[in-house]
């Protein structure tokens, strides 16, 4: 009896395995060949999505991977990948897909104002795939900057040359298919590689810092204004984390050279570049000027400067105290990767500044960046 049961189970497994094998092969055989994608960077995704029935070539046997794609065409791909149900209706062919996307919360009609035949931009794709990947983003209240950041940090969108986000650039058919393929991978529980440069640029556009992308840390929102002394206050407008050991690190090209005040090399350091607006609230005739480093400091970081004057983060300006003034400046500090990792593992109180008197302020909750 047991033997018969085992034989029956094996027969069923083999039968269904054979059916699945035949189904997959029929899909592959049924997928029309396209003649213009051999060697293209998106070739594998294009072939995959054609075989699965989510994308199509043209009647002449081409795919035209570098041509633009309309909003309606992309909408159809995403709706099909998500398995959303559509209902027949009157009007243009894409209306059922638009209705399904709106009902699911992945598209807002105000995004396009009805112009579904227009070419879709990379920003518009980011909005759709970010919402499609996370139900909490389907409220319709999130900003474009947030949705681009969410799309990049999940690996759904990668950057162009040098990590450029190309927000206003029309997406190509190849890009659209690849992004839809990535969405399909995420929906099935797969993992995607994140373009750290693109994610950093998107995070800075949204959060004014890339601390989450680079360090996985959390800080209080920017901008932040703090008293630097009894007569001077400073507003932290932007904070950039740069990996000096990685030539492809976000903003690494802004650091052609670096000098640390301790004279040591910084090749294996993180550089923290802080854009600060200084403002005095009182006139102090006895002291005519101050720099950021005259007012605040942190024992775990080493102050640094960029000798070359052509860096976007190289300007270190002073605040004149002879009258009420404002000035923007950069404050540069470094920390070795080894020291940072030790502090991170223990979640030390790291993200704060001391005055030149016994007083301090914090840039994150309790000055800590990581949860225990």
Secondary structure by P-SEA (a helix, b strand, c coil): caaaaaaaaaaaaaaaaaaaaaaaaaaaaacccccccccccaaaaaaaaaaaccccccccccccccccccaaaaaaaaaaaabbbbbbbccccaaaaaaaaaaacccccccccccccccccaaaaaaaaaaaaccccccccccaaaaaaaaaaaccccccccccccccccccaaaaaaaaaaaaaaaabbbbbbaaaaaaaaaaaccccccccccccccccccccccccccbbbbbcbbbbbccccccccccccccbbbbccccccccbbbbbbbbbbbbccccccccccccccccccccbbbbbbcccccccccbbbbbccccbbbbbbbbbbbcaaaaaaaaaacccccccccccccccccccccccccc
